[in-house]
Amino acid sequence: MEKVTEINYEEVFKLFVHPQTDWPTVFQQPFKQGNIYCATDARSLIFLPIEKADLPFKEQKRPNATAIIPQDVIFNDEINIPELYDKLIPEMIDEEIIKESEKECKECDENGEVQFKYSGNLRTHYMYAGCPVCNGSGIIEKEITEKTGRKIPNPNKKYKMFGVAFSYEQLSRLLTACKMMGLDKITRTYGTERTGNLFKCGDASILIQPMWSIDVPESEFTIICTS
């Protein structure tokens, strides 16, 4: 792997913030908490002791990152990053985007109301109510799936590393961070099939939440590392 002479931790930490702007701000920016720098998207967490770098992250009490960091070391599983890159071959699929389209509701002639009648007690009653087809808007919204022509990794691809299930997205981000930090080897020190798995990555540590794998057939997983 290409040698990194100076690690740009600000860029590494950006990998672990949440991409959606409608999420709370605390998940959209790296922060300082006590004696560590952190960044989390609620599914993964990266942290670094403050003495290892001088970063411009502001102090933040929430989310309480220090409360979820495992303190015990129960594994010493060494992972060779170049070898893992070779094994992490994703299944490529056609990229699809969802576009919303609108069209006039023919049921109500775009006015949002329909007339209905009720007959009873020898009389017929006519009433108006919101159109049940367009929910009274006069417009029918429809989602259309459209292919972009590009190939992307299958987001549903499943991997197992040390018997724990991970998505391609999570593992790919872990490897990207290691590449940016110039690391050839990392160590898994903690984790189960249902709790976060902690990886010691140079001076930094990365905690990754595994996939839910209960009742998922073993045949759906690609095995990339074993104990």
C-alpha positions as a Markdown table, in Angstrom:
| # | Residue | x | y | z |
|---|---|---|---|---|
| 1 | Met | 0.0 | 0.0 | 0.0 |
| 2 | Glu | 1.2 | 3.5 | -0.8 |
| 3 | Lys | 3.0 | 5.1 | 2.2 |
| 4 | Val | 1.2 | 8.0 | 3.8 |
| 5 | Thr | 3.6 | 10.5 | 5.3 |
| 6 | Glu | 1.0 | 12.7 | 6.9 |
| 7 | Ile | -2.5 | 11.5 | 7.7 |
| 8 | Asn | -5.4 | 13.9 | 6.9 |
| 9 | Tyr | -7.7 | 12.8 | 9.8 |
| 10 | Glu | -10.2 | 15.5 | 8.9 |
| 11 | Glu | -10.9 | 13.7 | 5.6 |
| 12 | Val | -10.9 | 10.3 | 7.2 |
| 13 | Phe | -13.4 | 11.4 | 9.9 |
| 14 | Lys | -15.7 | 12.7 | 7.2 |
| 15 | Leu | -16.3 | 9.2 | 6.0 |
| 16 | Phe | -18.1 | 8.4 | 9.2 |
| 17 | Val | -20.6 | 11.3 | 9.4 |
| 18 | His | -24.2 | 10.8 | 8.3 |
| 19 | Pro | -24.8 | 11.9 | 4.7 |
| 20 | Gln | -28.5 | 12.9 | 5.2 |
| 21 | Thr | -29.0 | 16.6 | 6.0 |
| 22 | Asp | -32.3 | 15.9 | 7.7 |
| 23 | Trp | -30.5 | 14.0 | 10.5 |
| 24 | Pro | -29.5 | 15.9 | 13.7 |
| 25 | Thr | -26.4 | 18.0 | 13.4 |
| 26 | Val | -24.5 | 15.9 | 15.9 |
| 27 | Phe | -24.3 | 13.1 | 13.3 |
| 28 | Gln | -23.3 | 15.3 | 10.5 |
| 29 | Gln | -19.9 | 16.6 | 11.8 |
| 30 | Pro | -16.9 | 15.2 | 13.6 |
| 31 | Phe | -16.5 | 16.4 | 17.2 |
| 32 | Lys | -14.4 | 16.3 | 20.3 |
| 33 | Gln | -15.6 | 14.5 | 23.4 |
| 34 | Gly | -13.3 | 14.4 | 26.5 |
| 35 | Asn | -9.9 | 13.2 | 25.5 |
| 36 | Ile | -10.9 | 11.8 | 22.0 |
| 37 | Tyr | -12.0 | 13.1 | 18.6 |
| 38 | Cys | -15.1 | 11.3 | 17.2 |
| 39 | Ala | -17.4 | 11.0 | 14.2 |
| 40 | Thr | -20.4 | 8.7 | 13.9 |
| 41 | Asp | -23.4 | 8.1 | 11.7 |
| 42 | Ala | -25.1 | 5.9 | 14.4 |
| 43 | Arg | -24.0 | 2.7 | 12.6 |
| 44 | Ser | -20.3 | 3.2 | 12.9 |
| 45 | Leu | -17.9 | 5.3 | 15.0 |
| 46 | Ile | -14.3 | 6.4 | 14.5 |
| 47 | Phe | -12.3 | 7.9 | 17.4 |
| 48 | Leu | -8.7 | 9.1 | 18.0 |
| 49 | Pro | -6.9 | 10.2 | 21.2 |
| 50 | Ile | -6.6 | 14.0 | 21.1 |
| 51 | Glu | -2.8 | 13.8 | 21.7 |
| 52 | Lys | -2.4 | 12.1 | 18.3 |
| 53 | Ala | -3.5 | 15.0 | 16.3 |
| 54 | Asp | -4.5 | 18.7 | 16.5 |
| 55 | Leu | -8.0 | 18.8 | 14.9 |
| 56 | Pro | -10.4 | 21.7 | 14.8 |
| 57 | Phe | -13.4 | 19.7 | 16.1 |
| 58 | Lys | -15.7 | 21.3 | 18.7 |
| 59 | Glu | -16.6 | 19.8 | 22.0 |
| 60 | Gln | -19.9 | 18.0 | 21.9 |
| 61 | Lys | -21.8 | 16.0 | 24.6 |
| 62 | Arg | -24.2 | 14.2 | 22.3 |
| 63 | Pro | -24.2 | 11.5 | 21.2 |
| 64 | Asn | -22.4 | 10.0 | 24.1 |
| 65 | Ala | -19.7 | 8.2 | 22.1 |
| 66 | Thr | -17.5 | 7.3 | 25.1 |
| 67 | Ala | -20.4 | 5.3 | 26.5 |
| 68 | Ile | -20.5 | 2.8 | 23.6 |
| 69 | Ile | -16.7 | 2.3 | 23.2 |
| 70 | Pro | -15.8 | -1.3 | 24.3 |
| 71 | Gln | -13.2 | -1.3 | 27.1 |
| 72 | Asp | -12.3 | -5.0 | 26.9 |
| 73 | Val | -10.0 | -6.6 | 24.5 |
| 74 | Ile | -11.2 | -10.1 | 23.7 |
| 75 | Phe | -9.7 | -10.7 | 20.3 |
| 76 | Asn | -6.4 | -10.2 | 18.6 |
| 77 | Asp | -7.6 | -10.9 | 15.0 |
| 78 | Glu | -5.1 | -9.4 | 12.6 |
| 79 | Ile | -6.4 | -8.3 | 9.2 |
| 80 | Asn | -4.2 | -7.8 | 6.2 |
| 81 | Ile | -5.7 | -4.9 | 4.3 |
| 82 | Pro | -4.3 | -5.6 | 0.8 |
| 83 | Glu | -5.6 | -9.2 | 1.1 |
| 84 | Leu | -8.9 | -8.0 | 2.3 |
| 85 | Tyr | -9.2 | -5.6 | -0.7 |
| 86 | Asp | -8.7 | -8.6 | -3.0 |
| 87 | Lys | -11.4 | -10.6 | -1.2 |
| 88 | Leu | -13.9 | -7.8 | -1.1 |
| 89 | Ile | -15.0 | -8.1 | -4.6 |
| 90 | Pro | -18.5 | -6.7 | -4.8 |
| 91 | Glu | -21.3 | -7.9 | -7.0 |
| 92 | Met | -21.9 | -5.1 | -9.4 |
| 93 | Ile | -25.5 | -4.2 | -10.4 |
| 94 | Asp | -27.1 | -1.5 | -12.5 |
| 95 | Glu | -27.6 | 1.7 | -10.7 |
| 96 | Glu | -31.2 | 2.8 | -10.4 |
| 97 | Ile | -32.6 | 6.2 | -9.3 |
| 98 | Ile | -36.1 | 6.9 | -8.3 |
| 99 | Lys | -37.8 | 9.8 | -10.0 |
| 100 | Glu | -41.2 | 11.2 | -9.0 |
| 101 | Ser | -43.7 | 12.0 | -11.7 |
| 102 | Glu | -47.1 | 13.7 | -11.5 |
| 103 | Lys | -50.2 | 13.4 | -13.6 |
| 104 | Glu | -53.7 | 14.7 | -13.5 |
| 105 | Cys | -56.2 | 12.5 | -11.6 |
| 106 | Lys | -58.8 | 11.4 | -14.1 |
| 107 | Glu | -61.1 | 10.1 | -11.4 |
| 108 | Cys | -61.8 | 13.6 | -10.1 |
| 109 | Asp | -60.8 | 15.6 | -13.2 |
| 110 | Glu | -58.0 | 17.2 | -11.2 |
| 111 | Asn | -60.4 | 19.0 | -8.8 |
| 112 | Gly | -59.7 | 16.7 | -5.8 |
| 113 | Glu | -63.4 | 15.9 | -5.2 |
| 114 | Val | -65.7 | 13.1 | -6.3 |
| 115 | Gln | -69.5 | 12.9 | -6.1 |
| 116 | Phe | -71.1 | 9.8 | -4.6 |
| 117 | Lys | -74.7 | 8.8 | -3.9 |
| 118 | Tyr | -76.4 | 6.9 | -1.2 |
| 119 | Ser | -79.9 | 5.5 | -1.5 |
| 120 | Gly | -81.9 | 4.8 | 1.6 |
| 121 | Asn | -85.3 | 5.4 | 3.1 |
| 122 | Leu | -86.8 | 5.8 | -0.4 |
| 123 | Arg | -84.4 | 8.8 | -1.1 |
| 124 | Thr | -81.2 | 9.2 | -2.9 |
| 125 | His | -78.5 | 11.4 | -1.4 |
| 126 | Tyr | -75.7 | 13.0 | -3.4 |
| 127 | Met | -72.5 | 14.2 | -1.6 |
| 128 | Tyr | -69.0 | 15.4 | -2.4 |
| 129 | Ala | -65.9 | 14.1 | -0.7 |
| 130 | Gly | -62.1 | 14.0 | -1.2 |
| 131 | Cys | -61.1 | 11.8 | -4.1 |
| 132 | Pro | -59.8 | 8.4 | -2.8 |
| 133 | Val | -57.5 | 7.9 | -5.7 |
| 134 | Cys | -55.4 | 11.1 | -5.3 |
| 135 | Asn | -56.3 | 11.8 | -1.7 |
| 136 | Gly | -58.0 | 15.0 | -2.6 |
| 137 | Ser | -54.9 | 16.6 | -4.3 |
| 138 | Gly | -56.1 | 16.3 | -7.9 |
| 139 | Ile | -52.6 | 15.0 | -8.8 |
| 140 | Ile | -51.4 | 11.4 | -8.8 |
| 141 | Glu | -47.7 | 11.1 | -7.7 |
| 142 | Lys | -45.9 | 8.1 | -8.9 |
| 143 | Glu | -42.3 | 6.8 | -8.3 |
| 144 | Ile | -40.5 | 5.7 | -11.5 |
| 145 | Thr | -37.3 | 3.7 | -11.3 |
| 146 | Glu | -34.8 | 4.6 | -14.0 |
| 147 | Lys | -31.4 | 3.1 | -14.8 |
| 148 | Thr | -28.5 | 5.5 | -15.0 |
| 149 | Gly | -26.2 | 3.2 | -17.1 |
| 150 | Arg | -23.6 | 3.0 | -14.4 |
| 151 | Lys | -22.6 | -0.1 | -12.4 |
| 152 | Ile | -22.6 | 0.1 | -8.6 |
| 153 | Pro | -21.8 | -2.4 | -5.8 |
| 154 | Asn | -24.9 | -4.3 | -4.7 |
| 155 | Pro | -26.0 | -2.7 | -1.4 |
| 156 | Asn | -27.5 | -6.0 | -0.4 |
| 157 | Lys | -24.3 | -8.0 | -0.8 |
| 158 | Lys | -23.5 | -9.8 | 2.5 |
| 159 | Tyr | -20.1 | -10.8 | 3.8 |
| 160 | Lys | -18.9 | -12.7 | 6.9 |
| 161 | Met | -15.7 | -11.8 | 8.6 |
| 162 | Phe | -14.7 | -13.8 | 11.7 |
| 163 | Gly | -18.3 | -15.2 | 11.7 |
| 164 | Val | -19.8 | -11.7 | 11.9 |
| 165 | Ala | -22.1 | -10.4 | 9.1 |
| 166 | Phe | -21.2 | -7.0 | 7.5 |
| 167 | Ser | -22.5 | -5.1 | 4.5 |
| 168 | Tyr | -20.3 | -4.1 | 1.6 |
| 169 | Glu | -20.8 | -0.4 | 2.5 |
| 170 | Gln | -19.4 | -0.9 | 6.0 |
| 171 | Leu | -16.4 | -2.9 | 5.0 |
| 172 | Ser | -15.6 | -0.7 | 2.0 |
| 173 | Arg | -15.6 | 2.4 | 4.3 |
| 174 | Leu | -13.3 | 0.6 | 6.8 |
| 175 | Leu | -10.9 | -0.2 | 4.0 |
| 176 | Thr | -11.0 | 3.2 | 2.5 |
| 177 | Ala | -10.2 | 4.8 | 5.9 |
| 178 | Cys | -7.3 | 2.4 | 6.3 |
| 179 | Lys | -6.0 | 3.3 | 2.8 |
| 180 | Met | -6.2 | 7.0 | 3.7 |
| 181 | Met | -4.2 | 6.3 | 6.8 |
| 182 | Gly | -1.6 | 4.2 | 5.0 |
| 183 | Leu | -2.3 | 1.0 | 7.0 |
| 184 | Asp | -1.4 | -2.5 | 5.8 |
| 185 | Lys | -2.7 | -4.2 | 8.9 |
| 186 | Ile | -5.4 | -3.6 | 11.5 |
| 187 | Thr | -6.6 | -5.7 | 14.5 |
| 188 | Arg | -10.1 | -6.6 | 15.6 |
| 189 | Thr | -10.2 | -6.4 | 19.4 |
| 190 | Tyr | -13.9 | -6.7 | 20.3 |
| 191 | Gly | -17.2 | -7.7 | 18.8 |
| 192 | Thr | -20.1 | -10.2 | 18.4 |
| 193 | Glu | -22.7 | -11.0 | 15.8 |
| 194 | Arg | -25.1 | -8.4 | 17.4 |
| 195 | Thr | -22.8 | -5.8 | 18.9 |
| 196 | Gly | -20.3 | -3.4 | 17.4 |
| 197 | Asn | -17.0 | -4.8 | 16.3 |
| 198 | Leu | -13.9 | -2.7 | 17.2 |
| 199 | Phe | -10.9 | -2.4 | 14.9 |
| 200 | Lys | -7.6 | -0.9 | 16.0 |
| 201 | Cys | -6.4 | 1.0 | 13.0 |
| 202 | Gly | -3.1 | 2.6 | 13.7 |
| 203 | Asp | -3.7 | 5.4 | 16.3 |
| 204 | Ala | -7.4 | 5.5 | 15.5 |
| 205 | Ser | -10.1 | 3.0 | 16.3 |
| 206 | Ile | -13.2 | 2.2 | 14.3 |
| 207 | Leu | -16.4 | 0.6 | 15.7 |
| 208 | Ile | -18.7 | -1.0 | 13.1 |
| 209 | Gln | -22.2 | -2.3 | 13.7 |
| 210 | Pro | -22.7 | -5.7 | 12.0 |
| 211 | Met | -25.7 | -6.6 | 9.8 |
| 212 | Trp | -28.7 | -8.4 | 11.2 |
| 213 | Ser | -28.1 | -12.0 | 10.1 |
| 214 | Ile | -30.5 | -14.0 | 12.2 |
| 215 | Asp | -32.4 | -16.5 | 9.9 |
| 216 | Val | -30.4 | -15.5 | 6.9 |
| 217 | Pro | -29.1 | -18.6 | 5.0 |
| 218 | Glu | -25.4 | -19.1 | 5.1 |
| 219 | Ser | -25.4 | -19.4 | 1.4 |
| 220 | Glu | -26.1 | -15.7 | 1.0 |
| 221 | Phe | -22.8 | -14.7 | 2.6 |
| 222 | Thr | -19.3 | -14.4 | 1.1 |
| 223 | Ile | -16.7 | -15.6 | 3.6 |
| 224 | Ile | -13.7 | -13.3 | 3.6 |
| 225 | Cys | -12.0 | -13.9 | 7.0 |
| 226 | Thr | -12.1 | -16.7 | 9.5 |
| 227 | Ser | -10.9 | -17.0 | 13.0 |
